[in-house]
Amino acid sequence: MRNLVIFLRRYFNFFLFLLLEVICIVLVFRNNNFQKTAYLNSANNLSGKLYDRYNNVQYYFHLKATNDSLVAENARLHNMLRTNYDSMDTTSSVVTDTIRHFSTDTTHRLMGTELRRYIYLEAKVINNSVNRPVNYITIHRGRKQGIRPNMGVVSPTGVVGMVRSVSDNYAVVLSILAKSSGAATSNFGVSARLLKGKEIGTVYWDGANPGYAIMRDIPRSVRIQKGDTVITSGFSALFPENIPVGYIEDFALQDKSSTSYSIRIKLATNFYNLQYVYVIDNLLKEEQQQLEDSTYRLTK
């Protein structure tokens, strides 16, 4: 206490000077419109910048929640797409309700004249490889959350791969970045077609660049254009049709005597920054496969 009194006595004049300065400044700004306006503008500008910085910091710390909500919303919108439904023949029935209802239930059901075929389930990527001959992705969604082996996986921009193995809360996805080497675990091709010409081919990864793949089986009679989009054909039970696979970068005949092109495409999915994916549940897959398998057995 004694030291505080000594300190105040020593700097009394200085503190008195500061107090009088503050009083003078307040009187000047309070009684002069020009100075008052200048002060308010400066104060508002400064406070606005401070609030902007504060909001940016606050937004950064809430990015995870924002991303999670956006992914969930995208999944909901994906589930409402018309391509998730198979149209039924209504020539023998009378339909009085013209309002279409969309459901995200995990069991398919008849919606008026439409039968749900696909359901999209969002999942967080927790591990990912891109530089191996056969690349895998681990997602934080498993058997308890409705994931099963051999389900298709897509990103918000395009095709990703297929579910290979599942535990209770996790699943491992075989990426499209899997070079075919004759082993059953590494063979992966996507049935795709050209957006403009509608011709069907198969997309494989050649093991070179993780950003590119090769499309084959397109006949040389087709007019191919650089930049054309390659989309899923819908022939595979993994993916609905019209999901982007990539974009044509260049093309050439496989060899001089070949009747088909080898097309190099830039993949629509950027595997280097993959954070969220959607697992596609084909509700009619087992029915289709059972019918096809029984038909194949009869023809043998």
Buried (B, 14 or more C-beta within 10 A) or exposed (E): EEEEEEEEEEEEEEEEEEEEEEEEEEEEBEEEEEEEEEBEEEEEEEEEEEEEEEEEEEEEEEEEEEEEEEBEEBBEEBBEEEEBBBEEEEEEEEEEEEEEEBBBEEEBEEBBBBBBBBBBBBBBBEEBBBEEEBBBBBBEBBBEBBBEEBBBBBBBEBBBBBBBEBEEEBBBBBBBBBBBEEEEEBBBBBBBBBBEEEBBBBBBBEBEEBBBBBBBBBEEEBEBEEEBBBBBBBEBBBBBBBBBBBBBBEBEEBEEEEEBBBBBBBBBBEBEEBEBBBBBBBBBBEEEEEEEEEEEEEEE
